[in-house]
Amino acid sequence: MARSVIGLFESRTAADEAVIELIDRGIPREAIRVLTTPPASKPVEGDAARLDLGGVPEEEAEAYWEAMRRGLVVVAVPSADDRAPEVVEIMNRHGAVDLDKLISEWIASGWARPLARAAGRGGEGEQAPRRQFEPGGGARVFSW
């Protein structure tokens, strides 16, 4: 089973500190992705692949897209596999934030998920997607 770990950080400094520790713990730098800006102003169907987060469902990728649009930083280790628990622990220690909490705040302030709305899946009051990942504080593990 392939596994990816995704962490979302409120600052580039926190993300960089997590990356430094990941490298110090033996995760190859080339295995770590840091994303600060989405590839376009708003997501369209199929953009999860453009983010290349490894195993992240489309609706979840849409939320990471919105987070980057709002200035947050995504750190992804697309092939964490057997080191996933260690990677999660490192990201959480450096302040990985809870995406579900952010989504709830965004929806409460009027954000409607563009892909969900376009596909007729609603937006207002909808719950954050919970598919193919195991919660681990702020950082998430996706398995496929």
N, C-alpha and C positions, 0 to 999 in steps of 0.2 A: 504494500500500500504506500503510495506516494503521499507526502505530507509537506505542507507549506506553513510557515508562520508569518503572520502579518501584524505589525504594530503601528499604531497611529500616535503621533507625537505633536504636542502643541507648539514646539519650537524646533528649529534646526539644531540648536545646541543640544537639546535632549536627545534628538535622533542621532547626532554625531557621537555623543557619549555612548549610546547603546551600540553603535556600529564599532567603535573602538574596542569596547569590551568583547563583542562577538569575535572580532579579529584576534584579540589577545587570547581568547579561548579556543582558537584554532579553526574558526569558520573562515574559509577562504574569502577574501575581499570580493573576488569576482562572483561569488555565490550570493552576495548581498545587493539588493536593489534599494536605492533611495529615490523616492519620487516626491517632487515638490510642486509640480504644476501639471494639471491634466493636459492631455494632448489636444483638447479643443475646449470651447467654452461650455458646452453641455454634452452629456452623453447621448449616444444613440445605440440602438440595438447592435450588439456585436462588439462594443467597445471594451468589454471585459478582457478580450483577447489582446487589445491594444495596450492595456495596462500591464499585461503579462505578470499577473500576481500568482499564478500557479494554483489551479483548483478552486478559485473563488467564483461562486455563482454570480451570474450577471447582475442580479439585484443588489448583492453585497458590493460588487465592484462599483455600482452606481453610487453607493454611499461613500466609498473611499474617494471617488471622483469629486463628490460634493465637498468632502472634507478638505481635499487639496485646493479646491476652488475657494474655500474659506480660510486658507492659509496654513492648514495643518500639513504635516510631513508623514509620508508612508515609508516604513522600512519593511522590506519583504525578503524573506529567505525562502525562495521557491523550492528548495530541495532539502529541507531540514531533516526529514525522515527520522532516524533514531535519536537525533539530537534535539527534537522539537521541545521536550520539556525544559531543557537547559536554555534554549533560545527564548522561550516564553518567559522564564524566570528573569533572564537578563533584561529583556524588553520591559517587563513590568517594573523591575527595580529602577529603571531609568525613566519611568513615568508614562508608559503606554496608556492611552486614555480609552475609556469604554465607549465604543462606537454606538452601542444601543442607546446609551444615555444621550449622546449627541443627537442621534436620529430623533429621539423623543422630543428633545428641545427644539430641533429644527421644525418638526411637524407642528408642534404647539405654536411656533411663531409664523406658521403659514407655508412652510416648504411642502411642496407636493412632489413626490418622486416622479420625474419625467417619464421614465420607462414604465413604471407601474401605471401611470395615468394613460399613457399611449396604448398600453395593452389592456386597459379596462380593469386594472387590479386595484383601483382606488388610490388613496393617498392619505386623506385626512383620517387620523385615528388608527391607521394600520400599524400592526406590530412590525418591528424590525425582523428581517429574514433570519431564520435560524436553520440553515441547511448546510450540511457537510462540514461542520466545524465543532470543535470541542472548546467550550469557554475556558479561558485561563487568565482571568483578570482582564486587563486591557488588551493584551496580545491575544490573537486567535490562532488556532491550529485548524487548517483545512485539510481534509483527507479525501482522496479519490482513488 
